[in-house]
């Protein structure tokens, strides 16, 4: 059921973007948690985990993972993953904004955001952009219900 709601929200967001020529596509992550994916010129979206394609090929993806009880809450899981990632030789940027906790890993030309919300104890989101510079656009759109 949550995946159907997620996909319906995505479809409505895409339809709205087509009318407003927006440079981001609103993606409802869960329970009113929203993010905008920078995908100007998107021509195709596919998969249960959402993948964005456009005229220039692959733009990136949004993936949702439900954690088993022993790994919850999601915010702690992301913080533990951050500590492990810091041991690698990767460029990392920590994120803490409006109830979200996460980090971005920059590898080659991509940027991947690992994200959790204090309003959803069981879900971790992974958002990756094929252009490293676009991940800041995603972070700027993070919204939680007020």
LINPEGI-V867326 format. One record per backbone hydrogen bond with DSSP energy under -1.0 kcal/mol. NH is the residue of the N-H (numbers start at 1). CO is the residue of the C=O. Records with the same first field share a line. If there is no record, write none. Layout:
NH = CO  CO
This chain:
5 = 1
6 = 2
7 = 3
8 = 4
9 = 5
10 = 6
11 = 7
12 = 8
13 = 9
14 = 10
15 = 11
16 = 12
17 = 13
18 = 14
19 = 15
20 = 16
21 = 17
25 = 37
27 = 35
29 = 33
33 = 30
34 = 143
35 = 27
37 = 25
39 = 37
42 = 39
43 = 53
44 = 53
46 = 51
50 = 62
51 = 46
52 = 60
53 = 44
54 = 57
57 = 54
59 = 52
60 = 52
61 = 128
62 = 50
63 = 126
65 = 124
67 = 122
71 = 68
72 = 69
74 = 121
77 = 73
78 = 74
79 = 75
80 = 76
81 = 77
82 = 78
83 = 79
84 = 80
85 = 81
86 = 82
87 = 84
88 = 85
90 = 88
93 = 104
95 = 102
97 = 100
100 = 97
101 = 116
102 = 95
103 = 114
104 = 93
105 = 112
106 = 91
107 = 110
110 = 107
111 = 129
112 = 105
113 = 127
114 = 103
115 = 125
116 = 101
118 = 99
120 = 117
124 = 65
125 = 115
126 = 63
127 = 113
128 = 61
129 = 111
130 = 59
132 = 109
134 = 131
135 = 132
138 = 134
139 = 135
140 = 136
141 = 138
142 = 139
143 = 34
